[in-house]
Every structure is written in structure tokens, then in C-alpha cells.
């Protein structure tokens, strides 16, 4: 009678375990080695970057100093030429004013050619030059727009109405609420020289959707920019804003618009 067969599963399990254990160990060693290589590579990159940063910073510092010195010299020569032309500066005992102007302008022109994005004539200057009783250099700049008197002196209830209309439009984009506030104000102020009324008229046009009545709004803005010389609450002319909107809404082939004698293509 043959002997019963023994169960060989435990033997197979241990054989598989003995085979997989080295594989797992080698994989772990490989992952650890990769991580170490990554750390070593990062460390080497940091060291090389640190070694390069010092010389690079010194070189950039020298270049920056050179650029600043060249700009300072060009600016000084530019001011010097202006001063000699205006008569504010005088040439030395052994200097010819015309020659000094030529030299100074040559230095400024050479620098300007290398830096076309920076206009020396538009930069603030340390000295002012007067020629014939009028400011010669630097040129006058228009001051930034300021709130006009009509807005500054609005009384309490009207200021509240104005601010409520601004909030209804800027925060909620609710044209119905804006019209409900501003239309009664417009009806109660009929004088054409009333800046508040004129600004209300502008506001009511600005909140209308341009896609549904573009041609009508174009005509309204075109007419508005010819009517009033008042300023908005920000200090910008009503005519300028109306002209911008007219240009934006103008159908093709509408020709030209005129604002205060200036030709504006519409």
C-alpha cells in the first residue's frame, strides 16, 4: 500500500520568501542610493551656485555702477547744455560756450542712442533754467486731475444720493437702481450750466448697454462731448469721457468728431 503524500505548501512558501527577500532588499538599497544621489546632486548644485553667485554679484555691481555713472554724466551734460543755452550757466574764462554746448550735447546724445527707452528731456532735473523770463527747462507738467468744486461742496443729501448711485453701479451693476436715484435728480436740475446735472446726464448714458443701442448712444455721446466744459468728480473733462465712449461705439464710416477745436477721429 503506497505511503500517503505529504503537504509541500510550507516548503514552497519559504522558497518564495527566500527568493523575494533579496529582491526587496536590493530594491530598498536602490531607492536609498537614488535618494542619496539626489541629495548629493542638490548639495553639489548649491555649492556651485554659491561659488558662481559671488563673482556674478560683483560683476553685476560693477556694471550697475558703470551704468549709473554714465547716466549721471549724460544727465549732467544735458543740464549743462540747457543752462548754457538759457544763459543761466556761463562758460569758463578759456572756454567757448558754443563748443561746450556741442560737447555736452554730444555726450547726452551718445548716451541717449544707447538708451532709447529713457528720454533725458522728460526726466526731472535738479536745476531750473529761465530764458527770457519764461521757464526754459524742465518743461512744465500738467498736475494730476483733482476733484472739482461742485463735487467737493455737494451737500449731505446729494452726496448720499451720488454715493448710493455709485455703489449701485460699481458694486452691483444695477442700472435700474442707478436710474431710480439719478433721474429724479436730473429732473430737478434743468440749468445747462449746472455741473451736477451735466454729470448725472453722463452717468445715465454710461450705464446703458452699448450692444442694444450702440448707434443711438454714439450720437448721444457725440452730442454730449460738444455741450459741456465741466469736469467729472475725478477731475477729468466730461467731453473727454464722452469722446472716448463715442469713439468706442462709432459705427464704421461715421467720419470725424470735433472736441474744443481738436480733431478726434470717430
Rosetta blueprint (number, residue, H / E / L):
1 X L
2 X L
3 X L
4 X L
5 X L
6 X L
7 X L
8 X L
9 X H
10 X H
11 X H
12 X H
13 X H
14 X H
15 X H
16 X H
17 X H
18 X H
19 X H
20 X H
21 X H
22 X H
23 X H
24 X H
25 X H
26 X H
27 X H
28 X H
29 X H
30 X H
31 X H
32 X H
33 X H
34 X H
35 X H
36 X H
37 X H
38 X H
39 X H
40 X H
41 X H
42 X H
43 X H
44 X H
45 X H
46 X H
47 X H
48 X H
49 X H
50 X H
51 X H
52 X H
53 X H
54 X H
55 X H
56 X H
57 X H
58 X H
59 X H
60 X H
61 X H
62 X H
63 X H
64 X H
65 X H
66 X H
67 X H
68 X H
69 X H
70 X H
71 X H
72 X H
73 X H
74 X H
75 X H
76 X H
77 X H
78 X H
79 X H
80 X H
81 X H
82 X H
83 X H
84 X H
85 X H
86 X H
87 X L
88 X L
89 X L
90 X L
91 X L
92 X L
93 X L
94 X L
95 X L
96 X L
97 X H
98 X H
99 X H
100 X H
101 X H
102 X H
103 X H
104 X H
105 X H
106 X H
107 X H
108 X H
109 X H
110 X H
111 X H
112 X H
113 X H
114 X H
115 X L
116 X L
117 X L
118 X L
119 X L
120 X H
121 X H
122 X H
123 X L
124 X L
125 X L
126 X L
127 X L
128 X L
129 X E
130 X E
131 X E
132 X L
133 X L
134 X E
135 X E
136 X E
137 X E
138 X L
139 X L
140 X L
141 X L
142 X L
143 X L
144 X L
145 X L
146 X L
147 X L
148 X L
149 X H
150 X H
151 X H
152 X H
153 X L
154 X L
155 X L
156 X H
157 X H
158 X H
159 X H
160 X H
161 X H
162 X H
163 X H
164 X H
165 X H
166 X H
167 X H
168 X H
169 X H
170 X H
171 X L
172 X L
173 X L
174 X L
175 X H
176 X H
177 X H
178 X H
179 X H
180 X H
181 X H
182 X H
183 X H
184 X H
185 X H
186 X H
187 X H
188 X L
189 X L
190 X L
191 X L
192 X L
193 X L
194 X L
195 X H
196 X H
197 X H
198 X H
199 X H
200 X H
201 X H
202 X H
203 X H
204 X H
205 X H
206 X H
207 X L
208 X L
209 X L
210 X L
211 X L
212 X L
213 X L
214 X H
215 X H
216 X H
217 X H
218 X H
219 X H
220 X H
221 X H
222 X H
223 X H
224 X H
225 X H
226 X H
227 X H
228 X L
229 X L
230 X L
231 X E
232 X L
233 X L
234 X L
235 X L
236 X L
237 X E
238 X H
239 X H
240 X H
241 X H
242 X H
243 X H
244 X H
245 X H
246 X H
247 X H
248 X H
249 X H
250 X L
251 X L
252 X L
253 X L
254 X L
255 X L
256 X E
257 X E
258 X E
259 X E
260 X L
261 X L
262 X E
263 X E
264 X E
265 X E
266 X L
